[in-house]
Amino acid sequence: MEYDGRIFNSNDVMRTSWKLINKELGKDHKNHGIQSVIDDGQCTANQQIIAIAFNKHFTTVCDVINKNINANYCLAKTSVNRISFSFL
């Protein structure tokens, strides 16, 4: 009903209709930039600090994933070895 009202009260029905369609499709073309982040427990809106925080995250995320994969692999391998020894 909200959209019906917007279209009905619009001076340019076609344009308003397409804006509503694109909004529903997620193509509203508005800038939805990052306004603030929490970095090391501190909330900041400083764009330079936000950029540094994202850079730090994306340059270290592969190392964190690799460590977790290796730790999980070692745990799984140890568990399998314990199970195989318990049957002997």
PyMOL Python script that loads the backbone (N, CA, C, O; Angstrom):
from pymol import cmd

cmd.read_pdbstr("""\
ATOM      1  N   MET A   1       0.830  -1.186   0.000  1.00  0.00           N
ATOM      2  CA  MET A   1       0.000   0.000   0.000  1.00  0.00           C
ATOM      3  C   MET A   1       0.880   1.256   0.000  1.00  0.00           C
ATOM      4  O   MET A   1       0.517   2.287  -0.568  1.00  0.00           O
ATOM      5  N   GLU A   2       2.049   1.144   0.653  1.00  0.00           N
ATOM      6  CA  GLU A   2       2.959   2.292   0.658  1.00  0.00           C
ATOM      7  C   GLU A   2       3.406   2.619  -0.758  1.00  0.00           C
ATOM      8  O   GLU A   2       3.417   3.784  -1.156  1.00  0.00           O
ATOM      9  N   TYR A   3       3.775   1.594  -1.519  1.00  0.00           N
ATOM     10  CA  TYR A   3       4.234   1.814  -2.883  1.00  0.00           C
ATOM     11  C   TYR A   3       3.098   2.337  -3.763  1.00  0.00           C
ATOM     12  O   TYR A   3       3.319   3.196  -4.616  1.00  0.00           O
ATOM     13  N   ASP A   4       1.903   1.829  -3.559  1.00  0.00           N
ATOM     14  CA  ASP A   4       0.761   2.327  -4.315  1.00  0.00           C
ATOM     15  C   ASP A   4       0.583   3.822  -4.097  1.00  0.00           C
ATOM     16  O   ASP A   4       0.326   4.572  -5.039  1.00  0.00           O
ATOM     17  N   GLY A   5       0.723   4.249  -2.846  1.00  0.00           N
ATOM     18  CA  GLY A   5       0.591   5.664  -2.525  1.00  0.00           C
ATOM     19  C   GLY A   5       1.673   6.497  -3.178  1.00  0.00           C
ATOM     20  O   GLY A   5       1.398   7.578  -3.699  1.00  0.00           O
ATOM     21  N   ARG A   6       2.909   6.002  -3.156  1.00  0.00           N
ATOM     22  CA  ARG A   6       4.012   6.734  -3.790  1.00  0.00           C
ATOM     23  C   ARG A   6       3.792   6.876  -5.296  1.00  0.00           C
ATOM     24  O   ARG A   6       4.003   7.947  -5.867  1.00  0.00           O
ATOM     25  N   ILE A   7       3.368   5.791  -5.926  1.00  0.00           N
ATOM     26  CA  ILE A   7       3.138   5.833  -7.374  1.00  0.00           C
ATOM     27  C   ILE A   7       1.956   6.745  -7.693  1.00  0.00           C
ATOM     28  O   ILE A   7       2.030   7.550  -8.620  1.00  0.00           O
ATOM     29  N   PHE A   8       0.877   6.627  -6.940  1.00  0.00           N
ATOM     30  CA  PHE A   8      -0.323   7.419  -7.177  1.00  0.00           C
ATOM     31  C   PHE A   8      -0.044   8.916  -7.035  1.00  0.00           C
ATOM     32  O   PHE A   8      -0.575   9.718  -7.803  1.00  0.00           O
ATOM     33  N   ASN A   9       0.789   9.299  -6.054  1.00  0.00           N
ATOM     34  CA  ASN A   9       1.075  10.707  -5.791  1.00  0.00           C
ATOM     35  C   ASN A   9       2.283  11.231  -6.572  1.00  0.00           C
ATOM     36  O   ASN A   9       2.686  12.379  -6.387  1.00  0.00           O
ATOM     37  N   SER A  10       2.847  10.421  -7.421  1.00  0.00           N
ATOM     38  CA  SER A  10       4.045  10.799  -8.154  1.00  0.00           C
ATOM     39  C   SER A  10       3.710  11.640  -9.388  1.00  0.00           C
ATOM     40  O   SER A  10       2.671  11.460 -10.023  1.00  0.00           O
ATOM     41  N   ASN A  11       4.618  12.558  -9.705  1.00  0.00           N
ATOM     42  CA  ASN A  11       4.493  13.332 -10.946  1.00  0.00           C
ATOM     43  C   ASN A  11       5.014  12.551 -12.140  1.00  0.00           C
ATOM     44  O   ASN A  11       4.613  12.806 -13.276  1.00  0.00           O
ATOM     45  N   ASP A  12       5.911  11.598 -11.889  1.00  0.00           N
ATOM     46  CA  ASP A  12       6.490  10.769 -12.953  1.00  0.00           C
ATOM     47  C   ASP A  12       6.326   9.309 -12.535  1.00  0.00           C
ATOM     48  O   ASP A  12       7.194   8.728 -11.883  1.00  0.00           O
ATOM     49  N   VAL A  13       5.201   8.739 -12.925  1.00  0.00           N
ATOM     50  CA  VAL A  13       4.837   7.390 -12.493  1.00  0.00           C
ATOM     51  C   VAL A  13       5.873   6.358 -12.921  1.00  0.00           C
ATOM     52  O   VAL A  13       6.232   5.479 -12.136  1.00  0.00           O
ATOM     53  N   MET A  14       6.355   6.455 -14.156  1.00  0.00           N
ATOM     54  CA  MET A  14       7.317   5.482 -14.658  1.00  0.00           C
ATOM     55  C   MET A  14       8.618   5.519 -13.851  1.00  0.00           C
ATOM     56  O   MET A  14       9.146   4.481 -13.451  1.00  0.00           O
ATOM     57  N   ARG A  15       9.120   6.729 -13.621  1.00  0.00           N
ATOM     58  CA  ARG A  15      10.374   6.868 -12.873  1.00  0.00           C
ATOM     59  C   ARG A  15      10.211   6.354 -11.438  1.00  0.00           C
ATOM     60  O   ARG A  15      11.066   5.626 -10.933  1.00  0.00           O
ATOM     61  N   THR A  16       9.126   6.732 -10.799  1.00  0.00           N
ATOM     62  CA  THR A  16       8.875   6.277  -9.427  1.00  0.00           C
ATOM     63  C   THR A  16       8.741   4.762  -9.383  1.00  0.00           C
ATOM     64  O   THR A  16       9.250   4.120  -8.463  1.00  0.00           O
ATOM     65  N   SER A  17       8.066   4.191 -10.362  1.00  0.00           N
ATOM     66  CA  SER A  17       7.902   2.727 -10.407  1.00  0.00           C
ATOM     67  C   SER A  17       9.255   2.036 -10.514  1.00  0.00           C
ATOM     68  O   SER A  17       9.514   1.066  -9.802  1.00  0.00           O
ATOM     69  N   TRP A  18      10.118   2.527 -11.398  1.00  0.00           N
ATOM     70  CA  TRP A  18      11.432   1.905 -11.571  1.00  0.00           C
ATOM     71  C   TRP A  18      12.298   2.087 -10.334  1.00  0.00           C
ATOM     72  O   TRP A  18      13.065   1.191  -9.981  1.00  0.00           O
ATOM     73  N   LYS A  19      12.187   3.235  -9.669  1.00  0.00           N
ATOM     74  CA  LYS A  19      12.949   3.429  -8.427  1.00  0.00           C
ATOM     75  C   LYS A  19      12.524   2.402  -7.376  1.00  0.00           C
ATOM     76  O   LYS A  19      13.366   1.839  -6.676  1.00  0.00           O
ATOM     77  N   LEU A  20      11.231   2.166  -7.269  1.00  0.00           N
ATOM     78  CA  LEU A  20      10.732   1.189  -6.297  1.00  0.00           C
ATOM     79  C   LEU A  20      11.147  -0.233  -6.671  1.00  0.00           C
ATOM     80  O   LEU A  20      11.510  -1.028  -5.805  1.00  0.00           O
ATOM     81  N   ILE A  21      11.093  -0.544  -7.956  1.00  0.00           N
ATOM     82  CA  ILE A  21      11.515  -1.880  -8.414  1.00  0.00           C
ATOM     83  C   ILE A  21      12.992  -2.096  -8.116  1.00  0.00           C
ATOM     84  O   ILE A  21      13.379  -3.134  -7.579  1.00  0.00           O
ATOM     85  N   ASN A  22      13.822  -1.103  -8.471  1.00  0.00           N
ATOM     86  CA  ASN A  22      15.260  -1.226  -8.219  1.00  0.00           C
ATOM     87  C   ASN A  22      15.565  -1.290  -6.729  1.00  0.00           C
ATOM     88  O   ASN A  22      16.489  -1.993  -6.319  1.00  0.00           O
ATOM     89  N   LYS A  23      14.810  -0.575  -5.922  1.00  0.00           N
ATOM     90  CA  LYS A  23      14.997  -0.643  -4.473  1.00  0.00           C
ATOM     91  C   LYS A  23      14.726  -2.060  -3.972  1.00  0.00           C
ATOM     92  O   LYS A  23      15.485  -2.584  -3.158  1.00  0.00           O
ATOM     93  N   GLU A  24      13.663  -2.674  -4.447  1.00  0.00           N
ATOM     94  CA  GLU A  24      13.318  -4.039  -4.034  1.00  0.00           C
ATOM     95  C   GLU A  24      14.340  -5.053  -4.517  1.00  0.00           C
ATOM     96  O   GLU A  24      14.563  -6.073  -3.865  1.00  0.00           O
ATOM     97  N   LEU A  25      14.960  -4.778  -5.652  1.00  0.00           N
ATOM     98  CA  LEU A  25      15.984  -5.677  -6.189  1.00  0.00           C
ATOM     99  C   LEU A  25      17.360  -5.426  -5.577  1.00  0.00           C
ATOM    100  O   LEU A  25      18.325  -6.121  -5.894  1.00  0.00           O
ATOM    101  N   GLY A  26      17.441  -4.426  -4.698  1.00  0.00           N
ATOM    102  CA  GLY A  26      18.720  -4.115  -4.076  1.00  0.00           C
ATOM    103  C   GLY A  26      19.612  -3.268  -4.961  1.00  0.00           C
ATOM    104  O   GLY A  26      20.826  -3.228  -4.763  1.00  0.00           O
ATOM    105  N   LYS A  27      19.035  -2.603  -5.915  1.00  0.00           N
ATOM    106  CA  LYS A  27      19.801  -1.774  -6.847  1.00  0.00           C
ATOM    107  C   LYS A  27      19.445  -0.304  -6.669  1.00  0.00           C
ATOM    108  O   LYS A  27      19.244   0.415  -7.648  1.00  0.00           O
ATOM    109  N   ASP A  28      19.369   0.138  -5.423  1.00  0.00           N
ATOM    110  CA  ASP A  28      18.963   1.518  -5.188  1.00  0.00           C
ATOM    111  C   ASP A  28      20.093   2.515  -5.383  1.00  0.00           C
ATOM    112  O   ASP A  28      19.861   3.722  -5.305  1.00  0.00           O
ATOM    113  N   HIS A  29      21.312   2.046  -5.636  1.00  0.00           N
ATOM    114  CA  HIS A  29      22.466   2.866  -5.995  1.00  0.00           C
ATOM    115  C   HIS A  29      22.802   3.942  -4.969  1.00  0.00           C
ATOM    116  O   HIS A  29      23.409   4.956  -5.312  1.00  0.00           O
ATOM    117  N   LYS A  30      22.426   3.736  -3.755  1.00  0.00           N
ATOM    118  CA  LYS A  30      22.821   4.669  -2.714  1.00  0.00           C
ATOM    119  C   LYS A  30      24.126   4.189  -2.105  1.00  0.00           C
ATOM    120  O   LYS A  30      24.422   2.994  -2.090  1.00  0.00           O
ATOM    121  N   ASN A  31      24.881   5.118  -1.615  1.00  0.00           N
ATOM    122  CA  ASN A  31      26.154   4.780  -0.986  1.00  0.00           C
ATOM    123  C   ASN A  31      25.878   4.263   0.420  1.00  0.00           C
ATOM    124  O   ASN A  31      25.429   5.009   1.290  1.00  0.00           O
ATOM    125  N   HIS A  32      26.145   3.010   0.627  1.00  0.00           N
ATOM    126  CA  HIS A  32      25.947   2.399   1.937  1.00  0.00           C
ATOM    127  C   HIS A  32      27.314   2.124   2.560  1.00  0.00           C
ATOM    128  O   HIS A  32      27.603   1.002   2.977  1.00  0.00           O
ATOM    129  N   GLY A  33      28.143   3.150   2.618  1.00  0.00           N
ATOM    130  CA  GLY A  33      29.496   2.997   3.132  1.00  0.00           C
ATOM    131  C   GLY A  33      29.518   2.643   4.610  1.00  0.00           C
ATOM    132  O   GLY A  33      28.531   2.818   5.325  1.00  0.00           O
ATOM    133  N   ILE A  34      30.642   2.154   5.040  1.00  0.00           N
ATOM    134  CA  ILE A  34      30.844   1.804   6.432  1.00  0.00           C
ATOM    135  C   ILE A  34      30.915   3.098   7.245  1.00  0.00           C
ATOM    136  O   ILE A  34      31.759   3.956   6.988  1.00  0.00           O
ATOM    137  N   GLN A  35      30.039   3.226   8.208  1.00  0.00           N
ATOM    138  CA  GLN A  35      30.003   4.437   9.025  1.00  0.00           C
ATOM    139  C   GLN A  35      30.913   4.341  10.242  1.00  0.00           C
ATOM    140  O   GLN A  35      31.522   5.330  10.650  1.00  0.00           O
ATOM    141  N   SER A  36      31.003   3.144  10.820  1.00  0.00           N
ATOM    142  CA  SER A  36      31.865   2.959  11.984  1.00  0.00           C
ATOM    143  C   SER A  36      32.190   1.476  12.132  1.00  0.00           C
ATOM    144  O   SER A  36      31.478   0.613  11.617  1.00  0.00           O
ATOM    145  N   VAL A  37      33.272   1.200  12.840  1.00  0.00           N
ATOM    146  CA  VAL A  37      33.673  -0.178  13.142  1.00  0.00           C
ATOM    147  C   VAL A  37      34.172  -0.239  14.572  1.00  0.00           C
ATOM    148  O   VAL A  37      34.499   0.782  15.177  1.00  0.00           O
ATOM    149  N   ILE A  38      34.225  -1.444  15.098  1.00  0.00           N
ATOM    150  CA  ILE A  38      34.828  -1.667  16.405  1.00  0.00           C
ATOM    151  C   ILE A  38      36.156  -2.356  16.156  1.00  0.00           C
ATOM    152  O   ILE A  38      36.206  -3.471  15.637  1.00  0.00           O
ATOM    153  N   ASP A  39      37.225  -1.683  16.531  1.00  0.00           N
ATOM    154  CA  ASP A  39      38.574  -2.203  16.329  1.00  0.00           C
ATOM    155  C   ASP A  39      39.276  -2.217  17.682  1.00  0.00           C
ATOM    156  O   ASP A  39      39.389  -1.186  18.346  1.00  0.00           O
ATOM    157  N   ASP A  40      39.740  -3.380  18.079  1.00  0.00           N
ATOM    158  CA  ASP A  40      40.392  -3.549  19.381  1.00  0.00           C
ATOM    159  C   ASP A  40      39.531  -3.016  20.521  1.00  0.00           C
ATOM    160  O   ASP A  40      40.033  -2.393  21.456  1.00  0.00           O
ATOM    161  N   GLY A  41      38.218  -3.271  20.429  1.00  0.00           N
ATOM    162  CA  GLY A  41      37.299  -2.884  21.483  1.00  0.00           C
ATOM    163  C   GLY A  41      36.878  -1.432  21.456  1.00  0.00           C
ATOM    164  O   GLY A  41      36.100  -1.010  22.311  1.00  0.00           O
ATOM    165  N   GLN A  42      37.364  -0.651  20.505  1.00  0.00           N
ATOM    166  CA  GLN A  42      37.016   0.768  20.414  1.00  0.00           C
ATOM    167  C   GLN A  42      36.182   1.010  19.159  1.00  0.00           C
ATOM    168  O   GLN A  42      36.536   0.557  18.071  1.00  0.00           O
ATOM    169  N   CYS A  43      35.074   1.726  19.320  1.00  0.00           N
ATOM    170  CA  CYS A  43      34.246   2.094  18.182  1.00  0.00           C
ATOM    171  C   CYS A  43      34.793   3.385  17.584  1.00  0.00           C
ATOM    172  O   CYS A  43      35.059   4.347  18.304  1.00  0.00           O
ATOM    173  N   THR A  44      34.960   3.400  16.255  1.00  0.00           N
ATOM    174  CA  THR A  44      35.487   4.588  15.595  1.00  0.00           C
ATOM    175  C   THR A  44      34.739   4.851  14.304  1.00  0.00           C
ATOM    176  O   THR A  44      34.290   3.922  13.632  1.00  0.00           O
ATOM    177  N   ALA A  45      34.606   6.141  13.957  1.00  0.00           N
ATOM    178  CA  ALA A  45      34.028   6.555  12.683  1.00  0.00           C
ATOM    179  C   ALA A  45      35.099   7.169  11.791  1.00  0.00           C
ATOM    180  O   ALA A  45      34.801   7.614  10.682  1.00  0.00           O
ATOM    181  N   ASN A  46      36.334   7.195  12.260  1.00  0.00           N
ATOM    182  CA  ASN A  46      37.441   7.760  11.501  1.00  0.00           C
ATOM    183  C   ASN A  46      37.719   6.862  10.304  1.00  0.00           C
ATOM    184  O   ASN A  46      38.079   5.695  10.464  1.00  0.00           O
ATOM    185  N   GLN A  47      37.548   7.416   9.092  1.00  0.00           N
ATOM    186  CA  GLN A  47      37.680   6.615   7.876  1.00  0.00           C
ATOM    187  C   GLN A  47      39.085   6.052   7.695  1.00  0.00           C
ATOM    188  O   GLN A  47      39.241   4.960   7.148  1.00  0.00           O
ATOM    189  N   GLN A  48      40.100   6.768   8.140  1.00  0.00           N
ATOM    190  CA  GLN A  48      41.477   6.275   8.036  1.00  0.00           C
ATOM    191  C   GLN A  48      41.674   5.045   8.929  1.00  0.00           C
ATOM    192  O   GLN A  48      42.292   4.065   8.513  1.00  0.00           O
ATOM    193  N   ILE A  49      41.150   5.101  10.146  1.00  0.00           N
ATOM    194  CA  ILE A  49      41.265   3.961  11.066  1.00  0.00           C
ATOM    195  C   ILE A  49      40.446   2.781  10.553  1.00  0.00           C
ATOM    196  O   ILE A  49      40.860   1.630  10.690  1.00  0.00           O
ATOM    197  N   ILE A  50      39.286   3.063   9.964  1.00  0.00           N
ATOM    198  CA  ILE A  50      38.466   1.994   9.382  1.00  0.00           C
ATOM    199  C   ILE A  50      39.234   1.306   8.253  1.00  0.00           C
ATOM    200  O   ILE A  50      39.239   0.079   8.160  1.00  0.00           O
ATOM    201  N   ALA A  51      39.877   2.093   7.402  1.00  0.00           N
ATOM    202  CA  ALA A  51      40.654   1.514   6.296  1.00  0.00           C
ATOM    203  C   ALA A  51      41.793   0.654   6.825  1.00  0.00           C
ATOM    204  O   ALA A  51      42.048  -0.429   6.300  1.00  0.00           O
ATOM    205  N   ILE A  52      42.475   1.125   7.852  1.00  0.00           N
ATOM    206  CA  ILE A  52      43.580   0.361   8.445  1.00  0.00           C
ATOM    207  C   ILE A  52      43.055  -0.933   9.061  1.00  0.00           C
ATOM    208  O   ILE A  52      43.689  -1.981   8.937  1.00  0.00           O
ATOM    209  N   ALA A  53      41.894  -0.864   9.729  1.00  0.00           N
ATOM    210  CA  ALA A  53      41.311  -2.056  10.355  1.00  0.00           C
ATOM    211  C   ALA A  53      40.950  -3.111   9.305  1.00  0.00           C
ATOM    212  O   ALA A  53      41.222  -4.297   9.495  1.00  0.00           O
ATOM    213  N   PHE A  54      40.337  -2.679   8.200  1.00  0.00           N
ATOM    214  CA  PHE A  54      40.003  -3.625   7.131  1.00  0.00           C
ATOM    215  C   PHE A  54      41.267  -4.201   6.511  1.00  0.00           C
ATOM    216  O   PHE A  54      41.334  -5.401   6.243  1.00  0.00           O
ATOM    217  N   ASN A  55      42.255  -3.371   6.284  1.00  0.00           N
ATOM    218  CA  ASN A  55      43.521  -3.854   5.722  1.00  0.00           C
ATOM    219  C   ASN A  55      44.146  -4.894   6.646  1.00  0.00           C
ATOM    220  O   ASN A  55      44.602  -5.942   6.189  1.00  0.00           O
ATOM    221  N   LYS A  56      44.168  -4.604   7.940  1.00  0.00           N
ATOM    222  CA  LYS A  56      44.737  -5.538   8.910  1.00  0.00           C
ATOM    223  C   LYS A  56      43.970  -6.860   8.888  1.00  0.00           C
ATOM    224  O   LYS A  56      44.569  -7.935   8.916  1.00  0.00           O
ATOM    225  N   HIS A  57      42.635  -6.767   8.838  1.00  0.00           N
ATOM    226  CA  HIS A  57      41.818  -7.984   8.827  1.00  0.00           C
ATOM    227  C   HIS A  57      42.105  -8.834   7.592  1.00  0.00           C
ATOM    228  O   HIS A  57      42.365 -10.032   7.704  1.00  0.00           O
ATOM    229  N   PHE A  58      42.059  -8.210   6.416  1.00  0.00           N
ATOM    230  CA  PHE A  58      42.184  -8.979   5.186  1.00  0.00           C
ATOM    231  C   PHE A  58      43.608  -9.437   4.895  1.00  0.00           C
ATOM    232  O   PHE A  58      43.804 -10.356   4.100  1.00  0.00           O
ATOM    233  N   THR A  59      44.603  -8.819   5.519  1.00  0.00           N
ATOM    234  CA  THR A  59      45.970  -9.300   5.328  1.00  0.00           C
ATOM    235  C   THR A  59      46.335 -10.400   6.312  1.00  0.00           C
ATOM    236  O   THR A  59      47.336 -11.091   6.120  1.00  0.00           O
ATOM    237  N   THR A  60      45.543 -10.574   7.359  1.00  0.00           N
ATOM    238  CA  THR A  60      45.847 -11.620   8.340  1.00  0.00           C
ATOM    239  C   THR A  60      44.834 -12.762   8.346  1.00  0.00           C
ATOM    240  O   THR A  60      45.075 -13.789   8.981  1.00  0.00           O
ATOM    241  N   VAL A  61      43.719 -12.606   7.659  1.00  0.00           N
ATOM    242  CA  VAL A  61      42.662 -13.612   7.723  1.00  0.00           C
ATOM    243  C   VAL A  61      43.131 -14.959   7.175  1.00  0.00           C
ATOM    244  O   VAL A  61      42.716 -15.998   7.687  1.00  0.00           O
ATOM    245  N   CYS A  62      43.971 -14.971   6.162  1.00  0.00           N
ATOM    246  CA  CYS A  62      44.465 -16.245   5.607  1.00  0.00           C
ATOM    247  C   CYS A  62      45.312 -17.006   6.625  1.00  0.00           C
ATOM    248  O   CYS A  62      45.206 -18.227   6.738  1.00  0.00           O
ATOM    249  N   ASP A  63      46.141 -16.289   7.355  1.00  0.00           N
ATOM    250  CA  ASP A  63      46.952 -16.940   8.390  1.00  0.00           C
ATOM    251  C   ASP A  63      46.070 -17.531   9.482  1.00  0.00           C
ATOM    252  O   ASP A  63      46.326 -18.637   9.958  1.00  0.00           O
ATOM    253  N   VAL A  64      45.045 -16.807   9.875  1.00  0.00           N
ATOM    254  CA  VAL A  64      44.129 -17.294  10.917  1.00  0.00           C
ATOM    255  C   VAL A  64      43.403 -18.542  10.435  1.00  0.00           C
ATOM    256  O   VAL A  64      43.272 -19.513  11.180  1.00  0.00           O
ATOM    257  N   ILE A  65      42.934 -18.520   9.196  1.00  0.00           N
ATOM    258  CA  ILE A  65      42.235 -19.688   8.639  1.00  0.00           C
ATOM    259  C   ILE A  65      43.176 -20.884   8.565  1.00  0.00           C
ATOM    260  O   ILE A  65      42.801 -21.995   8.940  1.00  0.00           O
ATOM    261  N   ASN A  66      44.387 -20.663   8.087  1.00  0.00           N
ATOM    262  CA  ASN A  66      45.360 -21.764   8.003  1.00  0.00           C
ATOM    263  C   ASN A  66      45.666 -22.354   9.372  1.00  0.00           C
ATOM    264  O   ASN A  66      45.762 -23.573   9.511  1.00  0.00           O
ATOM    265  N   LYS A  67      45.818 -21.510  10.378  1.00  0.00           N
ATOM    266  CA  LYS A  67      46.075 -22.009  11.739  1.00  0.00           C
ATOM    267  C   LYS A  67      44.908 -22.846  12.228  1.00  0.00           C
ATOM    268  O   LYS A  67      45.106 -23.902  12.828  1.00  0.00           O
ATOM    269  N   ASN A  68      43.670 -22.371  11.971  1.00  0.00           N
ATOM    270  CA  ASN A  68      42.493 -23.124  12.401  1.00  0.00           C
ATOM    271  C   ASN A  68      42.371 -24.447  11.660  1.00  0.00           C
ATOM    272  O   ASN A  68      42.013 -25.464  12.254  1.00  0.00           O
ATOM    273  N   ILE A  69      42.666 -24.437  10.374  1.00  0.00           N
ATOM    274  CA  ILE A  69      42.604 -25.679   9.601  1.00  0.00           C
ATOM    275  C   ILE A  69      43.647 -26.668  10.122  1.00  0.00           C
ATOM    276  O   ILE A  69      43.344 -27.845  10.312  1.00  0.00           O
ATOM    277  N   ASN A  70      44.868 -26.198  10.352  1.00  0.00           N
ATOM    278  CA  ASN A  70      45.923 -27.076  10.851  1.00  0.00           C
ATOM    279  C   ASN A  70      45.583 -27.611  12.237  1.00  0.00           C
ATOM    280  O   ASN A  70      45.807 -28.787  12.521  1.00  0.00           O
ATOM    281  N   ALA A  71      45.042 -26.751  13.102  1.00  0.00           N
ATOM    282  CA  ALA A  71      44.677 -27.194  14.451  1.00  0.00           C
ATOM    283  C   ALA A  71      43.574 -28.234  14.382  1.00  0.00           C
ATOM    284  O   ALA A  71      43.637 -29.248  15.077  1.00  0.00           O
ATOM    285  N   ASN A  72      42.557 -27.998  13.550  1.00  0.00           N
ATOM    286  CA  ASN A  72      41.460 -28.958  13.418  1.00  0.00           C
ATOM    287  C   ASN A  72      41.945 -30.262  12.788  1.00  0.00           C
ATOM    288  O   ASN A  72      41.492 -31.339  13.174  1.00  0.00           O
ATOM    289  N   TYR A  73      42.852 -30.177  11.832  1.00  0.00           N
ATOM    290  CA  TYR A  73      43.400 -31.372  11.207  1.00  0.00           C
ATOM    291  C   TYR A  73      44.170 -32.203  12.233  1.00  0.00           C
ATOM    292  O   TYR A  73      44.036 -33.425  12.278  1.00  0.00           O
ATOM    293  N   CYS A  74      44.970 -31.536  13.048  1.00  0.00           N
ATOM    294  CA  CYS A  74      45.738 -32.247  14.072  1.00  0.00           C
ATOM    295  C   CYS A  74      44.811 -32.891  15.094  1.00  0.00           C
ATOM    296  O   CYS A  74      45.044 -34.025  15.514  1.00  0.00           O
ATOM    297  N   LEU A  75      43.762 -32.179  15.499  1.00  0.00           N
ATOM    298  CA  LEU A  75      42.804 -32.751  16.444  1.00  0.00           C
ATOM    299  C   LEU A  75      42.094 -33.951  15.835  1.00  0.00           C
ATOM    300  O   LEU A  75      41.917 -34.971  16.501  1.00  0.00           O
ATOM    301  N   ALA A  76      41.691 -33.838  14.592  1.00  0.00           N
ATOM    302  CA  ALA A  76      40.996 -34.940  13.931  1.00  0.00           C
ATOM    303  C   ALA A  76      41.922 -36.135  13.762  1.00  0.00           C
ATOM    304  O   ALA A  76      41.513 -37.276  13.979  1.00  0.00           O
ATOM    305  N   LYS A  77      43.146 -35.884  13.382  1.00  0.00           N
ATOM    306  CA  LYS A  77      44.105 -36.959  13.186  1.00  0.00           C
ATOM    307  C   LYS A  77      44.388 -37.661  14.515  1.00  0.00           C
ATOM    308  O   LYS A  77      44.479 -38.887  14.564  1.00  0.00           O
ATOM    309  N   THR A  78      44.526 -36.889  15.584  1.00  0.00           N
ATOM    310  CA  THR A  78      44.758 -37.463  16.909  1.00  0.00           C
ATOM    311  C   THR A  78      43.560 -38.297  17.342  1.00  0.00           C
ATOM    312  O   THR A  78      43.727 -39.380  17.904  1.00  0.00           O
ATOM    313  N   SER A  79      42.348 -37.796  17.082  1.00  0.00           N
ATOM    314  CA  SER A  79      41.141 -38.528  17.452  1.00  0.00           C
ATOM    315  C   SER A  79      41.038 -39.832  16.693  1.00  0.00           C
ATOM    316  O   SER A  79      40.657 -40.854  17.263  1.00  0.00           O
ATOM    317  N   VAL A  80      41.373 -39.811  15.409  1.00  0.00           N
ATOM    318  CA  VAL A  80      41.325 -41.037  14.609  1.00  0.00           C
ATOM    319  C   VAL A  80      42.342 -42.031  15.132  1.00  0.00           C
ATOM    320  O   VAL A  80      42.040 -43.220  15.235  1.00  0.00           O
ATOM    321  N   ASN A  81      43.538 -41.575  15.464  1.00  0.00           N
ATOM    322  CA  ASN A  81      44.567 -42.477  15.989  1.00  0.00           C
ATOM    323  C   ASN A  81      44.134 -43.080  17.319  1.00  0.00           C
ATOM    324  O   ASN A  81      44.376 -44.261  17.567  1.00  0.00           O
ATOM    325  N   ARG A  82      43.507 -42.299  18.167  1.00  0.00           N
ATOM    326  CA  ARG A  82      43.047 -42.829  19.455  1.00  0.00           C
ATOM    327  C   ARG A  82      41.973 -43.879  19.249  1.00  0.00           C
ATOM    328  O   ARG A  82      41.946 -44.897  19.941  1.00  0.00           O
ATOM    329  N   ILE A  83      41.087 -43.629  18.295  1.00  0.00           N
ATOM    330  CA  ILE A  83      40.015 -44.602  18.036  1.00  0.00           C
ATOM    331  C   ILE A  83      40.613 -45.884  17.486  1.00  0.00           C
ATOM    332  O   ILE A  83      40.211 -46.970  17.904  1.00  0.00           O
ATOM    333  N   SER A  84      41.543 -45.796  16.577  1.00  0.00           N
ATOM    334  CA  SER A  84      42.111 -47.005  15.992  1.00  0.00           C
ATOM    335  C   SER A  84      42.903 -47.789  17.042  1.00  0.00           C
ATOM    336  O   SER A  84      42.898 -49.019  17.012  1.00  0.00           O
ATOM    337  N   PHE A  85      43.588 -47.099  17.979  1.00  0.00           N
ATOM    338  CA  PHE A  85      44.328 -47.793  19.015  1.00  0.00           C
ATOM    339  C   PHE A  85      43.395 -48.404  20.058  1.00  0.00           C
ATOM    340  O   PHE A  85      43.735 -49.413  20.676  1.00  0.00           O
ATOM    341  N   SER A  86      42.239 -47.811  20.257  1.00  0.00           N
ATOM    342  CA  SER A  86      41.349 -48.343  21.273  1.00  0.00           C
ATOM    343  C   SER A  86      40.723 -49.655  20.840  1.00  0.00           C
ATOM    344  O   SER A  86      40.234 -50.406  21.684  1.00  0.00           O
ATOM    345  N   PHE A  87      40.724 -49.954  19.545  1.00  0.00           N
ATOM    346  CA  PHE A  87      40.159 -51.210  19.076  1.00  0.00           C
ATOM    347  C   PHE A  87      41.176 -52.340  19.093  1.00  0.00           C
ATOM    348  O   PHE A  87      40.804 -53.508  18.976  1.00  0.00           O
ATOM    349  N   LEU A  88      42.433 -52.013  19.235  1.00  0.00           N
ATOM    350  CA  LEU A  88      43.474 -53.051  19.201  1.00  0.00           C
ATOM    351  C   LEU A  88      43.605 -53.786  20.483  1.00  0.00           C
ATOM    352  O   LEU A  88      44.439 -54.684  20.598  1.00  0.00           O
TER     353      LEU A  88
END
""", "prot")
cmd.dss("prot")
cmd.show_as("cartoon", "prot")
cmd.util.cbc("prot")
cmd.orient("prot")
